[in-house]
């Protein structure tokens, strides 16, 4: 079944098409949920809520862009909505309070497995992890992140810098242990 048939069947509310859509995309959407939720149960709840939302608004998909990209955006927005509800978890350091960090994090990260790096990202404080994911993985600007999270643009920058610094420390610690 091609993607247009799948979308059409889901728009018609056909359960077998919805099941197939879930089976096809649940793994990658769960990955998104885990990037924004540290708890696997919360990520699973977000996954199910996200698919319920997808099925309820699929009629608004115009078939002009990437369907998977459209779905990812819905999941990210739902994750951010949860974060906004728990806004107290976001750290709010100003950029002036964050030390400059070396740019060698990328070369250090090349020596670590993807799973290990994802685990390290999961261990970051909630606010740092959120900004890091939005900036480094989703490629959003600090201005967009600030608007989405209801924080200052400088706070977004400082959280990203601090997340990179903490991640670099984790990578260096991992490398020391595994030499």
C-alpha positions as CSV (number, residue, x, y, z in Angstrom):
1,X,0.0,0.0,0.0
2,X,1.4,3.4,-0.9
3,X,1.4,6.4,1.3
4,X,-1.5,8.2,-0.5
5,X,-3.7,5.1,-0.2
6,X,-2.8,4.9,3.5
7,X,-3.6,8.5,4.1
8,X,-6.9,8.3,2.1
9,X,-8.0,5.2,4.1
10,X,-7.2,7.0,7.4
11,X,-9.1,10.0,6.3
12,X,-12.1,7.7,5.7
13,X,-11.7,6.4,9.3
14,X,-10.9,2.9,8.2
15,X,-9.4,1.0,11.2
16,X,-7.2,-1.3,9.2
17,X,-5.5,1.7,7.6
18,X,-5.1,3.4,11.0
19,X,-3.6,0.2,12.4
20,X,-1.2,0.0,9.5
21,X,-0.2,3.7,9.9
22,X,0.4,3.1,13.6
23,X,2.6,0.0,12.9
24,X,4.5,1.8,10.2
25,X,5.3,5.0,12.1
26,X,5.0,4.2,15.8
27,X,8.7,3.3,16.2
28,X,10.0,6.6,14.8
29,X,7.3,8.6,16.6
30,X,8.2,6.9,19.9
31,X,11.8,8.0,19.3
32,X,10.5,11.6,19.2
33,X,8.5,11.1,22.3
34,X,11.5,9.7,24.2
35,X,13.6,12.7,23.2
36,X,11.2,14.9,25.1
37,X,10.1,12.6,27.9
38,X,12.6,10.9,30.2
39,X,10.1,8.4,31.4
40,X,9.2,5.6,29.0
41,X,5.7,5.4,30.3
42,X,5.1,9.1,29.7
43,X,6.6,8.7,26.2
44,X,4.2,5.8,25.6
45,X,1.3,7.9,26.7
46,X,2.4,10.7,24.4
47,X,2.7,8.3,21.6
48,X,-0.8,7.1,22.0
49,X,-2.2,10.6,22.4
50,X,-0.2,11.7,19.4
51,X,-1.8,9.0,17.2
52,X,-5.2,9.9,18.5
53,X,-4.5,13.5,17.5
54,X,-3.2,12.3,14.1
55,X,-6.4,10.3,13.4
56,X,-8.6,13.2,14.5
57,X,-6.9,15.9,12.3
58,X,-5.6,13.8,9.4
59,X,-8.3,15.4,7.2
60,X,-6.3,18.7,7.5
61,X,-3.3,17.1,5.9
62,X,-3.1,18.8,2.5
63,X,-0.8,16.1,0.9
64,X,1.5,18.9,-0.3
65,X,4.5,18.2,2.0
66,X,6.0,15.2,3.7
67,X,3.4,13.2,5.6
68,X,6.0,11.9,8.1
69,X,7.2,15.5,8.6
70,X,3.6,16.6,9.3
71,X,3.2,13.8,11.9
72,X,6.5,14.6,13.5
73,X,5.5,18.2,13.9
74,X,2.3,17.1,15.7
75,X,4.2,14.9,18.1
76,X,6.8,17.7,18.8
77,X,4.0,20.2,19.4
78,X,2.3,17.8,21.8
79,X,5.5,17.1,23.7
80,X,6.1,20.9,24.0
81,X,2.5,21.4,25.2
82,X,3.3,18.9,28.0
83,X,6.5,20.7,28.8
84,X,4.7,24.1,29.0
85,X,2.2,22.6,31.4
86,X,5.2,21.6,33.6
87,X,7.1,24.8,32.9
88,X,8.8,24.7,36.3
89,X,11.1,22.0,35.0
90,X,12.8,24.4,32.6
91,X,16.1,25.8,33.8
92,X,16.4,29.6,33.3
93,X,20.1,30.5,33.2
94,X,21.1,33.6,31.4
95,X,23.7,33.2,28.7
96,X,26.2,35.4,30.6
97,X,26.3,32.7,33.4
98,X,27.3,29.9,31.0
99,X,31.0,29.3,30.3
100,X,32.2,29.0,26.8
101,X,32.6,25.4,25.8
102,X,35.0,23.8,23.3
103,X,33.7,22.9,19.9
104,X,35.3,19.5,20.0
105,X,32.0,17.9,21.2
106,X,31.2,16.7,17.7
107,X,34.6,14.9,17.3
108,X,34.2,13.3,20.7
109,X,30.7,12.2,19.9
110,X,31.9,10.4,16.8
111,X,33.6,7.8,19.0
112,X,30.4,6.9,20.9
113,X,27.5,4.7,19.7
114,X,24.3,6.4,18.8
115,X,22.4,4.6,21.6
116,X,24.9,5.7,24.2
117,X,24.7,9.3,23.0
118,X,20.9,9.2,23.1
119,X,21.1,7.9,26.6
120,X,23.4,10.8,27.6
121,X,20.9,13.2,26.0
122,X,18.1,11.6,28.0
123,X,20.1,12.2,31.2
124,X,20.2,16.0,30.7
125,X,18.0,18.2,32.9
126,X,14.6,18.4,31.3
127,X,14.8,22.1,30.1
128,X,18.3,21.6,28.6
129,X,17.2,18.4,26.9
130,X,14.2,20.1,25.4
131,X,16.1,23.0,24.0
132,X,19.0,20.7,22.8
133,X,16.5,18.5,20.9
134,X,14.7,21.4,19.3
135,X,17.8,23.2,18.3
136,X,20.3,20.4,17.4
137,X,17.9,17.7,16.2
138,X,14.8,19.5,15.0
139,X,16.9,22.5,13.6
140,X,14.6,25.2,15.0
141,X,16.1,28.6,15.7
142,X,16.4,30.0,19.2
143,X,13.7,32.5,18.3
144,X,11.3,29.8,17.4
145,X,12.2,27.8,20.5
146,X,11.7,30.8,22.7
147,X,8.2,31.4,21.2
148,X,7.3,27.7,21.5
149,X,8.4,27.4,25.1
150,X,7.4,30.9,26.3
151,X,11.0,31.7,27.3
152,X,13.5,34.4,26.3
153,X,15.6,33.9,23.3
154,X,18.7,34.3,25.5
155,X,17.4,31.6,27.8
156,X,17.1,29.2,24.8
157,X,20.7,30.0,23.8
158,X,22.0,29.5,27.3
159,X,20.1,26.3,27.8
160,X,21.5,24.9,24.6
161,X,25.1,25.9,25.5
162,X,24.7,24.4,29.0
163,X,23.2,21.2,27.5
164,X,26.2,20.9,25.1
165,X,28.6,21.5,28.0
166,X,27.0,18.8,30.1
167,X,26.8,16.5,27.2
168,X,30.5,17.1,26.5
169,X,31.3,16.3,30.1
170,X,29.3,13.0,29.9
171,X,31.1,12.1,26.7
172,X,34.5,12.7,28.2
173,X,33.6,10.7,31.3
174,X,32.4,7.9,29.1
175,X,35.6,7.9,27.1
176,X,37.7,7.9,30.3
177,X,35.8,4.8,31.6
178,X,36.0,3.0,28.3
179,X,39.7,3.4,27.3
